[in-house]
Amino acid sequence: MPEEDFVIPGHHFPPIVLYSLIIFLVSFALTSRETSPYEVVADEVDIVLAETKEKENFETEDQKNTAISDDDSDEDEEVELDIRETIVLAEKDPQIFKTLVFGLPSPTSPLWSLFTLAINIALALCVADMIFRGPLLYQSHDLSFIRVGHVSDSAANLLIREPDLSKLPIYVSYRNAENAEHESKKSVQSEQPWKTAGQIYWLSNETDFTYPLSINRLQPATRYEYATSNNQSGYFSTAPLIGETSPHDIKFTFLTSSCIKPRFPYNPLGHPLEIPGFRYLAQWIPKLQASFMLFLGDFIYVDVPRRFGTDRETYRREYRQVYVSPSWPAVSSLPWIHVLDDHEIANDWDGNTTSPYPPAIDPFTHYQASINPPPVHDGATYFSFTQSLASFFLLDTRSYRTPEFAPADPSSPSKSMLGKTQLQHLLAFLRKPSPPGVHWKFVVSSIPFTRNWRFNNADTWAGYLHERQAILEAMWDVGATSSTGVIVLSGDRHEFAATSFPPPAGGKWPLAATVHEFSTSPLSMFYLPVRTYAEDEADEPREVCIKYLPDGNSKFGIVEIEKVSGDEQSLVRFRLVVDGEEVWAYVVSSPPGGKGRGKDAVWG
């Protein structure tokens, strides 16, 4: 299907609001004109009988005398019936409550009528402001920025965007900054020398003027400073060697969340591209020394509250607006790693790579995937890497899935979330022995693994239970045969829930093989006012609710991994931050590795 012929509607509420305003204004004007400010309180009718004589004009005295003589001889007299109606009017009561609540004009209270008119117009203007001001007035074509993506123990990925071609070529340099805070006290001769990372000679609209660049041959667990000839600069720290932690911290820490939308909650006085949740995140970044943000999808909402198109430029603009947001610099010091979800394409996307997937994947590739960890194979949109004390597999749950309701049975073997190739790579990742010192495997899914979310769960793994069961058994195998535990990280639901997946009682898997999921969202978006998560004890296998915290417009998880018992085991501590405050924490221990089937893997 040609791209220009494909139309996906946005949310239906914005046009309803604006059309309702037009109807309201017309009805308000008609009602104000036709409604009287008075009401009838009394209506009296008086009937008066009166004799009447028609006055005549006489030319002579004789004519007058003759007329009088004729009147005296008339036996019948003319009678006039006089009906007089008296209507008493009183001014109607203002009915302020009715005017304010229902928006009906009151003819006796023009002040309150104008006030309710102004309120309705203001609310509609706020809707229009939220929908149109950002997309139309902040196209962000002049965005010039640099950000850090995946950083390993020997390399760092940078993304550079520069639309001003007069600044080409762009030279990128870096230097060791381990003691940068003390360099002002040193002589110029003692400063670390700058090294060349590369040059950019060509930029074009083909990549929306972006360029991914890798700085290689770096030292592990080292802080570096980078700078470009177009006046961009910043810092990053390389990862420690695999199986180790940084000498500055005994823990390996990273963050996780999903779902952001500029200007939510709406503030008419705020910048149209402000992202309030970034403010809470920025408060925590200096405290944590986190290695990266693992962002689980819905980085943009191209279809909320209104879709402006399905072309490549519409999708690109959404990404630019996040990076040009006044809220972005406060969180840009953190490396960001991304996975794809539906709102980067269209709500509940299950159309595989059909339109509008091609224009949607274009900016995701240039702005996100190009500086992600290495793809599992060339051209793949799923990724895998090992860093410090953990290994990661970042799933693509949108590009390869079969339709949600074809067939409708979630247990059908013909349904697949991942596609055959990606599933094989995931199972191989789970079977692969962990390097020394690594006791955790994280499977990163944009949508929840649990089926405990009962609302619209056909879009989640609850709609693909046959494939999920194969993955779950492979995860239990990991915990049963090694000292490596498996944790699923997910988002999408605009709520938080922690769920455990214990293996069936009496089976071949020990309790220590229990899989855990932490599903966290949104980072900056609405939360659902209704409760949609519920454990069902009849489900097989069991899915146990550890914690359910739905409220909060901003949520992110802090994942801390720490060694215990030397290199034999380690702990994962998950900490949940809601609207800037830590509200819950939970600790999971890696399996003992064949030292005891009955050992529990959880401490809360």
C-alpha positions in Angstrom: 0.0 0.0 0.0 1.5 3.4 -0.9 2.6 5.4 2.0 0.5 8.5 1.0 -2.7 6.4 0.8 -2.4 5.0 4.3 -4.2 6.9 7.0 -4.2 6.1 10.7 -6.6 8.2 12.8 -5.3 9.9 15.9 -7.3 10.1 19.1 -10.9 11.0 18.5 -11.3 13.4 21.5 -9.5 16.5 20.0 -11.9 17.0 17.1 -14.8 16.2 19.3 -13.8 19.0 21.7 -13.3 21.6 18.9 -16.5 20.7 17.1 -18.4 20.8 20.5 -17.1 24.4 21.0 -18.6 25.5 17.7 -22.0 23.9 18.6 -21.8 25.5 22.0 -21.1 29.0 20.6 -24.0 28.8 18.2 -26.4 27.5 20.8 -25.2 30.1 23.3 -25.8 33.0 20.9 -29.3 31.7 19.9 -30.3 31.1 23.5 -29.1 34.5 24.7 -31.0 36.2 21.9 -34.3 34.3 22.3 -34.5 34.0 26.0 -36.3 36.8 27.9 -34.9 38.1 31.1 -38.4 38.3 32.6 -41.0 35.8 33.7 -44.8 36.3 34.1 -45.9 36.3 37.7 -49.5 37.5 37.3 -52.0 37.9 34.4 -55.3 39.8 35.0 -58.1 40.4 32.5 -60.7 43.2 33.1 -63.9 43.5 30.9 -65.7 46.9 30.8 -69.0 47.6 29.1 -69.4 51.2 27.8 -72.1 53.0 25.8 -70.7 54.8 22.9 -71.9 57.4 20.5 -70.1 58.2 17.4 -69.2 61.8 17.2 -70.4 63.5 14.2 -69.4 66.7 12.6 -72.3 69.0 11.7 -72.1 71.8 9.2 -75.3 73.7 10.5 -77.3 74.0 13.7 -80.3 72.4 12.0 -78.4 69.2 11.2 -77.3 69.0 14.8 -80.8 69.4 16.2 -82.1 66.8 13.7 -79.5 64.3 14.9 -80.3 64.8 18.5 -84.0 64.3 17.8 -83.2 61.1 16.0 -81.1 59.8 18.9 -83.9 60.4 21.3 -86.2 58.3 19.2 -83.7 55.3 19.0 -84.7 52.4 21.2 -81.4 50.5 20.8 -78.1 52.0 22.0 -74.6 51.0 20.8 -72.4 49.3 23.5 -68.5 49.1 23.5 -66.8 46.0 25.0 -63.5 47.1 26.5 -61.1 44.2 27.5 -58.1 45.2 29.5 -55.3 42.6 30.3 -52.7 43.4 33.0 -49.5 41.3 32.9 -47.1 41.6 35.9 -43.5 40.7 35.0 -40.6 40.0 37.3 -36.9 39.6 36.5 -35.8 36.0 36.5 -33.4 34.7 39.1 -29.7 34.5 37.9 -29.4 30.7 38.3 -25.6 30.9 38.7 -25.2 27.2 39.3 -27.0 26.2 36.2 -25.0 28.7 34.1 -21.6 27.6 35.4 -22.3 23.9 35.4 -24.2 23.5 32.2 -23.0 26.5 30.3 -26.5 27.9 29.7 -26.6 31.7 29.4 -28.6 33.6 32.0 -30.3 36.7 30.5 -30.5 38.3 34.0 -26.9 37.7 34.8 -24.7 38.8 31.8 -21.6 38.7 34.0 -21.9 35.0 34.8 -23.0 34.2 31.3 -19.9 35.8 29.9 -17.8 34.1 32.6 -19.0 30.6 31.6 -18.6 31.5 27.9 -15.0 32.6 28.6 -14.3 29.3 30.6 -15.5 27.1 27.7 -13.5 29.1 25.1 -10.4 29.0 27.3 -10.6 25.3 27.8 -11.0 24.7 24.1 -8.1 27.0 23.4 -6.0 25.0 25.9 -6.9 21.9 23.9 -5.9 23.6 20.7 -2.7 24.9 22.3 -1.7 21.5 23.6 -2.4 19.8 20.2 -1.1 22.3 17.7 1.4 24.7 19.3 4.3 22.2 19.6 4.0 20.4 16.3 3.3 23.5 14.2 5.5 26.1 15.8 8.4 24.0 17.0 9.4 21.9 13.9 13.0 21.9 15.3 14.7 21.8 12.0 17.6 23.7 13.4 18.3 21.2 16.2 22.0 20.8 16.8 23.0 18.4 19.5 25.1 15.4 20.5 24.1 12.5 22.8 25.8 9.4 24.2 24.4 5.9 23.4 25.9 2.6 24.3 29.2 2.7 26.1 31.2 -0.5 26.5 34.5 -1.1 28.4 36.5 0.0 25.3 34.2 2.2 23.1 31.5 4.8 23.2 28.8 5.6 20.6 27.9 9.2 20.0 25.1 10.7 17.8 25.8 14.1 16.3 23.1 16.2 14.5 24.1 19.4 12.7 21.8 20.9 10.0 24.1 23.9 9.4 26.3 22.5 6.6 28.6 25.5 6.8 30.1 24.0 9.9 31.4 21.0 8.0 33.8 19.3 8.4 33.1 18.6 12.1 36.0 17.4 14.1 35.4 15.2 17.2 38.0 15.0 19.9 38.3 13.3 23.3 40.6 13.1 26.3 40.9 11.3 29.6 39.0 13.3 32.2 39.5 11.1 35.3 40.9 14.1 37.2 39.1 16.8 35.3 37.8 18.4 38.5 41.3 19.0 39.6 42.8 20.2 36.3 42.1 23.9 37.0 44.7 23.7 39.7 47.3 22.2 37.4 49.5 23.7 34.8 48.5 23.6 31.2 51.4 21.1 30.6 49.9 18.6 33.0 46.5 18.5 31.3 45.6 15.3 29.4 46.1 15.8 25.7 43.1 15.8 23.2 42.9 12.9 20.8 41.1 12.8 17.5 38.1 10.5 17.4 37.1 11.3 13.8 35.8 13.8 11.3 32.4 14.2 9.7 32.6 15.5 6.1 29.1 14.8 4.9 25.6 15.3 6.3 22.3 15.3 4.5 18.5 15.0 4.9 18.8 11.3 4.1 19.6 10.8 7.8 18.0 14.0 9.0 21.5 15.4 9.3 22.5 12.9 12.0 25.8 10.9 12.1 26.7 8.0 14.5 30.3 8.0 15.6 32.2 5.5 17.7 35.2 6.4 19.9 37.4 3.3 20.2 40.4 2.0 22.0 39.3 3.4 25.4 40.3 2.2 28.9 37.7 0.5 31.0 36.0 2.2 34.0 37.4 5.6 32.9 35.8 9.0 32.6 36.3 10.8 29.3 35.5 14.3 28.0 34.5 14.8 24.3 34.2 18.0 22.2 33.3 18.8 18.6 34.2 21.7 16.4 30.6 22.8 16.2 30.7 23.7 20.0 29.2 20.5 21.4 30.8 18.8 24.4 30.2 16.4 27.3 31.4 13.5 29.4 31.0 9.7 29.5 32.4 6.9 31.6 33.4 3.6 30.0 32.0 0.4 31.6 34.2 -1.8 33.8 35.5 -5.1 32.5 32.9 -7.8 32.1 32.3 -9.5 35.5 33.7 -6.6 37.4 32.4 -3.3 38.9 33.9 0.2 38.8 36.7 0.9 41.3 34.6 3.9 42.3 31.5 1.8 43.1 30.9 -1.7 44.3 27.5 -1.8 42.5 26.6 -1.9 38.8 23.7 0.5 38.4 21.3 1.4 35.5 17.9 2.9 35.2 14.8 1.7 33.4 11.4 3.3 32.3 9.3 4.0 29.2 6.7 6.3 27.8 7.2 10.1 27.5 5.1 12.8 26.1 6.0 16.5 26.1 3.8 18.8 28.1 2.0 16.2 30.2 0.5 17.0 32.6 -0.6 20.1 30.6 0.6 23.4 31.9 -0.6 26.4 29.8 2.3 28.5 31.1 4.9 25.9 30.4 7.1 25.4 27.4 5.2 23.4 24.7 8.0 20.9 24.6 8.7 20.6 28.4 8.9 17.0 29.7 8.1 17.2 33.5 9.3 13.7 34.3 12.8 14.6 33.2 12.9 17.0 36.1 12.5 14.1 38.6 15.0 12.0 36.7 17.6 14.8 36.7 17.4 15.1 40.5 18.5 11.4 40.9 21.2 11.2 38.2 24.0 12.8 40.3 23.2 10.5 43.2 23.3 7.2 41.4 26.3 7.0 39.1 24.1 5.0 36.8 25.7 3.5 33.7 22.8 4.1 31.4 19.1 4.5 30.9 17.4 1.5 29.4 14.4 3.1 27.8 11.7 0.5 26.9 9.8 2.2 24.1 7.2 4.9 23.4 9.9 7.6 23.3 7.5 9.5 21.0 3.7 9.5 20.8 3.1 10.2 17.1 -0.6 9.4 17.3 -1.4 11.1 20.7 -3.3 13.4 21.0 -3.5 13.9 17.3 -1.7 12.3 14.4 -0.4 14.9 11.9 0.7 12.5 9.2 2.3 9.1 8.4 5.2 10.5 6.4 8.8 10.3 7.3 9.1 14.0 8.3 6.2 13.7 10.8 8.0 10.9 12.6 11.3 12.7 12.5 9.8 15.9 14.0 8.6 13.9 17.0 12.2 12.8 17.8 13.6 16.2 17.2 11.1 17.8 19.6 12.2 15.5 22.5 15.9 16.3 21.9 15.2 20.1 21.5 13.1 20.1 24.6 14.3 22.5 27.4 14.1 19.4 29.7 16.5 17.3 27.7 19.9 18.8 28.7 19.3 17.9 32.4 19.2 14.2 31.6 21.5 14.1 28.5 24.6 13.3 30.6 23.2 9.8 30.9 23.8 7.3 28.1 20.4 6.2 26.7 19.7 2.8 25.1 16.4 2.2 23.3 13.9 -0.4 22.2 11.0 0.0 19.9 7.3 0.0 20.9 4.0 0.8 19.3 3.7 4.6 19.6 6.9 5.0 17.6 4.7 3.5 14.8 0.9 3.4 15.7 -1.1 2.4 18.8 -1.0 -1.4 19.4 0.9 -1.9 16.3 0.8 -5.5 15.0 1.2 -4.8 11.2 4.7 -6.1 11.0 6.6 -4.0 8.4 3.7 -2.8 6.4 3.0 0.9 6.1 3.5 3.2 8.0 6.3 1.1 9.4 8.9 2.2 6.8 8.7 5.9 7.5 8.3 5.2 11.3 11.5 3.1 11.5 13.6 5.7 9.6 14.1 8.1 12.6 14.2 5.3 15.1 17.2 3.9 13.2 19.0 7.2 12.9 18.3 8.7 16.3 18.2 5.6 18.5 19.3 2.3 17.0 22.4 3.7 15.3 24.2 4.2 18.7 22.5 1.3 20.5 24.5 -1.9 21.5 25.3 -4.1 18.5 22.4 -5.7 16.8 22.2 -9.5 17.1 22.8 -9.7 13.3 23.1 -7.1 10.5 19.8 -5.3 9.9 18.1 -6.6 13.1 16.2 -4.2 15.4 16.9 -6.3 18.5 20.2 -6.1 20.4 22.3 -7.9 22.9 25.3 -7.0 25.1 27.1 -7.9 28.3 28.2 -5.2 30.7 29.8 -5.4 34.1 27.7 -7.9 36.1 24.8 -8.6 33.7 23.9 -9.7 30.1 21.0 -8.1 28.2 18.8 -9.1 25.3 16.7 -6.2 24.0 13.6 -7.6 22.2 11.8 -6.1 19.2 8.1 -6.9 20.0 6.6 -5.0 17.1 8.5 -5.6 13.8 8.1 -9.4 13.6 4.9 -10.2 15.4 1.8 -11.9 13.9 -1.5 -10.0 14.2 -3.1 -10.1 17.7 -6.3 -11.7 16.7 -5.2 -14.0 13.8 -6.1 -16.3 15.3 -7.8 -15.0 18.5 -6.7 -17.9 20.6 -3.6 -16.7 22.6 -2.4 -20.3 23.0 -2.3 -20.9 19.3 1.2 -22.2 18.1 0.8 -20.2 14.9 1.0 -16.9 16.8 4.4 -15.3 17.3 5.5 -12.1 19.1 9.2 -12.4 18.0 9.2 -14.2 14.7 11.2 -17.4 14.2 14.7 -15.9 13.8 14.5 -13.6 16.8 13.0 -16.3 19.0 16.0 -18.6 18.1 18.4 -15.9 19.0 16.7 -15.2 22.3 16.7 -18.9 23.2 20.4 -19.1 22.2 21.1 -16.1 24.5 19.4 -17.9 27.4 21.3 -21.1 26.8 24.7 -19.5 26.5 26.8 -19.8 29.6 27.4 -16.5 31.4 31.0 -15.1 31.7 32.7 -15.4 35.0 31.3 -12.9 37.5 28.0 -12.5 35.6 25.0 -13.9 37.4 22.1 -12.1 35.7 20.4 -12.1 32.3 17.9 -9.4 31.6 15.3 -9.9 28.9 14.1 -6.5 27.9 10.6 -6.3 26.5 8.7 -3.2 25.6 5.4 -4.8 26.6 4.6 -6.8 29.8 5.5 -10.4 30.0 2.8 -11.2 32.7 -0.8 -11.7 31.8 -1.9 -10.1 35.0 -2.8 -6.9 33.2 -6.4 -7.7 32.3 -7.1 -4.7 30.1 -6.2 -4.9 26.4 -3.8 -7.7 27.2 -4.0 -9.2 23.7 -1.4 -6.6 22.8 1.0 -8.0 25.5 2.6 -11.4 25.9 -0.8 -12.6 27.2 -1.9 -12.7 23.6 1.0 -15.0 22.6 1.0 -17.6 25.4 2.4 -20.5 23.4 5.6 -18.7 22.5 5.8 -17.2 26.0 5.7 -20.6 27.6 8.6 -21.8 25.5 10.6 -18.7 26.6 9.6 -19.1 30.2 10.7 -22.7 30.3 14.1 -21.7 28.8 14.4 -19.1 31.6 13.7 -21.7 34.3 16.3 -23.9 32.7 18.9 -21.1 33.2 18.2 -20.9 36.9 18.0 -24.7 37.3 21.3 -25.4 35.7 23.5 -22.4 36.6 24.0 -19.6 39.1 22.5 -17.1 36.7 19.0 -15.6 37.4 16.7 -14.2 34.8 14.8 -10.9 35.1 12.3 -9.4 32.6 12.2 -5.6 32.4 9.1 -4.1 30.6 7.0 -1.0 30.4 4.1 0.3 28.3 1.2 0.1 30.9 1.6 3.5 32.5 1.7 1.6 35.8 4.2 -0.3 37.9 4.0 -4.0 38.9 6.5 -6.5 40.1 5.6 -10.1 39.3 7.2 -13.5 39.9 6.9 -16.6 37.8 7.7 -19.6 40.0 8.1 -22.9 38.2 5.3 -25.5 38.7 5.5 -27.3 42.0 6.9 -30.8 41.8 8.5 -30.2 38.4 12.0 -30.4 37.2 12.8 -26.8 38.1 13.7 -25.7 41.6 12.1 -22.7 43.3 15.4 -20.9 42.9 14.8 -20.7 39.1 11.9 -18.3 39.7 11.8 -15.6 37.0 11.0 -12.0 38.0 9.5 -9.1 36.1 9.6 -5.4 36.9 7.3 -3.4 34.6 7.8 0.4 35.0 6.1 3.3 33.2 5.5 6.1 32.5 8.6 8.3 32.8 6.5 11.4 31.9 2.9 10.6 30.9 -0.5 10.0 32.4 -1.3 7.0 34.7 -4.5 5.0 34.5 -7.2 6.1 37.0 -8.7 2.5 37.0 -7.0 -0.6 38.2 -6.1 -3.1 35.4 -3.7 -5.5 37.1 -5.0 -8.5 39.0 -3.5 -11.9 39.9 -5.6 -14.9 39.1 -4.8 -18.0 41.2 -6.3 -20.2 38.5 -3.7 -19.3 36.0 -1.2 -21.9 35.1 1.7 -21.4 35.5 1.2 -19.1 38.5 2.1 -15.4 38.2 2.4 -13.9 41.6 1.9 -10.2 42.3 4.8 -8.9 44.4 3.8 -5.3 44.2 1.3 -3.2 42.2 1.7 0.6 42.3 -0.4 2.2 39.5 -0.4 5.9 40.5 2.1 8.5 39.5 2.8 10.5 36.3 6.5 9.8 36.5 8.1 6.5 37.4 11.5 4.9 36.8 13.3 2.0 38.3 16.8 1.9 39.7 18.5 -1.5 39.2 21.5 -2.2 41.3 23.6 -5.3 41.1 26.1 -6.3 43.7 28.3 -9.3 44.3 27.9 -11.5 47.3 29.8 -14.6 48.4 32.8 -13.7 46.2 31.9 -14.4 42.6 29.5 -17.2 43.3 26.3 -15.2 43.6 25.0 -11.7 43.4 22.0 -9.6 44.4 19.7 -7.4 42.3 18.1 -4.5 44.2 15.2 -2.9 42.4 14.2 0.6 43.7 11.1 2.4 42.4 10.9 6.2 42.2 7.5 7.8 41.7 7.2 11.5 41.1 10.7 12.0 42.5 10.3 10.0 45.7 11.6 6.4 46.3 8.5 4.5 47.3 9.5 0.8 47.2 12.5 -1.5 47.0 12.9 -5.3 46.5 15.9 -7.6 46.5 16.4 -10.8 44.5 19.2 -13.3 44.8 20.8 -15.2 42.0 20.3 -19.0 42.1 22.8 -21.1 44.0 23.8 -23.0 40.9 23.0 -26.6 41.8 23.7 -26.3 45.5 20.2 -26.8 46.6 16.9 -27.2 44.8 14.8 -25.8 47.6 16.6 -22.5 48.2 14.4 -19.5 47.7 15.7 -16.9 45.4 13.8 -13.9 46.9 14.2 -11.5 49.7 11.7 -8.6 49.9 
